[in-house]
Amino acid sequence: MSSVLSTGTSALLAFQRALATTSHNVANIKTPGYSRQKVDFATANPQNYGYGDVGNGTRITDVRRVADQLAISRLLDGSGELARLKQLSTMADRVDAMFSDTATNVAGVWSNFFDSVSGLSSNASGSADRQNVLDAGKTLSGRFQQLNTQLNNLNGEVNNGLIAGATEINRLAKEIAQLNGAIGGNAATAAPDLLDRRDELIANLVGYTGGNAVMQDGGLMNVYTAGGQALVVGTTASKVTTVTDPYQPERLQLALESQGQKITIEPKTLGGQIGGLLEFRDTVLTPAQAELGKLAIGMASSFNDVHRQGADLYGQMGGDFFNIGNPRITANSNNAGTAQMTARFGDLAKLDGQNIVMKFDGTQWLASRADTGASIPMTGTGTAADPLVLNGVELVMTGTPSTDDRFLLQPTAGVAGSMAVAITDTSRLAAAAPIKGTAAMANTGTGKLTGVKVTDADNAALRTPAAIVFISATEYTIDGGAPNTYTAGQTITANGWSFVLDGAPKTGDTFNIGPTPAGSSDNSNALLLAKVEQAKAFNEGTVTLSGALGGLTTQVGAAARSAEYSLMAQQVITDQAQAARDSISGVNLDEEASDMLRLQQAYQAASQLISTADTMFQTILGAVRS
């Protein structure tokens, strides 16, 4: 009888625990990272077997979680990469929207500006047309400034993301280390929920930094970044912080604190959300800002060059239409020398927006690309008379450098933010040619002036009145100077101007070149200004300004599409890894319902055993009383 009672009691307790476990599984079907738990039963036998002895029922030997560490590791790898690509794609899409949306891009206001210049060429002296050019120019430069500001704001978002990420990384690492301590050296006996909690925290941590988790002997988990930096080792958690870039203090970097030292983590060694942020900054944001600045300087410089060659309504030579800043060069915060550098633009055809690191090796300056380290050729000594020249930029050094001193040259980054219209008076628009040619009324030949143009706008005598007198049909003088031989159709050149005669001049015929008078309605320079967008300003004269504008939009769009396609592919890989993990550890309602029904029936049967034992006991008591 006692055997029946103990058997029923052990079964009742075991099935009750099993039912609780099944209920726990069902209750956590939507809990992220939860692993299905399973109860293991074993026979409860008497201590000493003898003839005719039977067992004492059942007992629970373990409540374990159903998990496969290989499947978990595969999911960790995939989720870290997925987090990186999600972050990269999201941020890249925002930049793409800036440059492709008609409400925010450069293309629309660019076209409006050149349309206004074309309108000016049709009515060079019209005040309304001149005001239209100034207004369109202000809108264009304002758009460059606006886009540059938006890109700067995105850099601020990256900084904020790094700060918030560092805080969260430290919190997760600390809690994982504490869980390692609670689990101790034997994961086999640890509570399943505790192991699930640790795995979930590790997944979250890897989602920030990428990397993986490695199990030590005994079940402690060590967590490393994608580049191998330790975040958690046993019960010790590393501390992550942010530090300023040694060249660009407005940019933050991630660093590990170790023994009072801050060791910067190389951006390329990080994955997850943090890696996505840094990759976005290095491969999308920085190039976009550099190309935007390159386009701005190309546009402003090319337009200014032509504008300076014209004459305004006051009869004066034109000045700069746009103001634009200079390249940025900053010293490394660890420099020991007193050297300082200033930079200015040189040959725009050779201008490259790539950031460059300048390093002094003790005897000379060396230049290399900041992103790849590839060497860049450079000439000059760095003096004002002989500046250092590389990639369309000229550098002048003052002070004395020390060995290993470094500077970062950003040729075009941020330059777009400095673009502005330089003039406010519409009469200062140089729409006319600076010189004008006329034929004397007394000429008897058929020669007519054509193709009067400026060949050297900087010639001091350009606008000095000059008389070209033919002393014979084949010779001419300029201002009474030495005779020059003339053949039909040849170009006559002097003082920074040139022209061609149609027809045949005769002896005594005179042609005059002089400054364009004030108030002229001549549109010669306005026609040239309208063609500036087709000027071959970049890549050794092979890429036009309009081509560079299209290239900028294409570059940003291509980066966004590439990130999106990579994200789509990684999503499939991660979904497969999640499915593999869930097929092992996930809760299946049908299976749990079946187990619950089976256990419920077993529990009822065990109850019936106890009831039967009680009946037997009462029967014996009744027999004794009688």
Summary of the structure (lengths in Angstrom):
residues: 626
radius of gyration: 40.9
end to end distance: 20.1
largest distance: 165.0
contacts: 2084
relative contact order: 0.14
helix: 46%
strand: 22%
